[in-house]
């Protein structure tokens, strides 16, 4: 087991704030479903995967795919809580790298 990547042992991979890349973030948010997920999370209230999937009207498997891409781009943080994952926006990290980006993306 010592040769297994950290993520394979149950940890959830989150890129460090210093690795956030604007092109990757914008490409990830080019999908309307993922942009809507970020808009929902911009209120600062963490949500479970199932709540987010229901809110954007996609099946759980599709929602999980979109949430994985958001997390890998560094936009969200996933925290395991028993059998549930709580998803929150990494606003502070994104704002530190790209000031005002979240506000622009979530403006009505």
C-alpha positions in Angstrom: 0.0 0.0 0.0 2.9 2.4 0.5 3.1 2.9 -3.3 -0.5 4.1 -3.6 -1.1 7.8 -4.3 -2.4 9.8 -1.4 -5.8 10.3 -3.1 -6.2 6.5 -3.4 -5.9 6.1 0.4 -9.0 8.2 1.0 -7.7 11.7 1.0 -9.3 14.2 -1.3 -6.8 16.1 -3.6 -7.0 19.8 -3.5 -4.4 21.8 -5.5 -2.5 24.4 -3.4 -3.6 28.0 -3.8 -0.2 28.8 -5.4 -1.0 26.3 -8.2 -4.3 27.9 -9.2 -4.3 28.7 -12.9 -6.5 31.3 -14.5 -6.8 29.5 -17.9 -7.8 26.3 -16.1 -10.4 28.1 -13.9 -11.9 29.9 -16.9 -12.0 26.7 -19.0 -13.7 24.8 -16.1 -16.3 27.5 -15.6 -17.0 27.6 -19.4 -19.7 24.9 -18.6 -23.0 26.5 -17.5 -23.6 23.7 -14.9 -20.3 24.3 -13.2 -20.7 28.1 -13.3 -24.1 27.7 -11.7 -22.6 25.5 -8.9 -20.0 28.2 -8.2 -22.8 30.8 -8.1 -24.7 28.7 -5.6 -21.7 28.2 -3.4 -20.7 31.9 -3.5 -23.1 32.6 -0.6 -20.5 30.9 1.7 -22.8 28.0 2.7 -21.3 24.5 2.1 -23.6 22.1 0.4 -23.6 18.3 0.0 -23.0 16.8 -3.4 -26.6 15.6 -3.6 -28.0 19.1 -2.8 -25.8 20.7 -5.5 -26.7 18.1 -8.1 -30.4 18.6 -7.3 -30.1 22.4 -7.4 -28.6 22.3 -11.0 -30.9 19.5 -12.0 -28.4 16.9 -13.0 -28.1 13.2 -12.0 -25.8 12.5 -9.0 -23.1 10.9 -11.3 -23.1 13.9 -13.6 -22.9 16.2 -10.5 -20.0 14.3 -9.1 -18.1 14.7 -12.4 -18.7 18.5 -12.4 -17.7 18.8 -8.7 -14.5 16.9 -9.4 -13.5 19.3 -12.2 -14.3 22.3 -9.9 -12.2 20.8 -7.1 -9.3 19.9 -9.4 -9.3 23.4 -10.8 -9.0 24.7 -7.3 -12.3 26.4 -7.1 -13.9 24.2 -4.4 -13.0 22.3 -1.3 -14.6 18.9 -0.5 -14.8 17.7 3.1 -15.8 14.2 3.9 -18.4 14.0 6.6 -19.3 10.3 7.1 -20.8 9.2 3.8 -21.5 12.8 2.7 -19.1 15.3 1.0 -19.6 18.9 1.9 -18.6 21.2 -0.9 -17.5 24.8 -0.3 -16.1 27.5 -2.5 -12.4 28.4 -2.0 -13.1 32.1 -2.2 -10.1 33.2 -0.1 -7.7 31.2 -2.2 -9.1 32.3 -5.5 -9.4 35.9 -4.4 -5.8 35.9 -3.2 -4.6 34.7 -6.7 -7.2 36.5 -8.8 -8.8 39.4 -6.9 -12.4 40.0 -7.8 -12.7 37.0 -10.1 -15.4 35.3 -8.0 -17.4 38.5 -7.7 -17.3 39.0 -11.5 -18.3 35.4 -12.1 -21.2 35.4 -9.7 -22.6 38.9 -10.5 -26.2 38.9 -11.7 
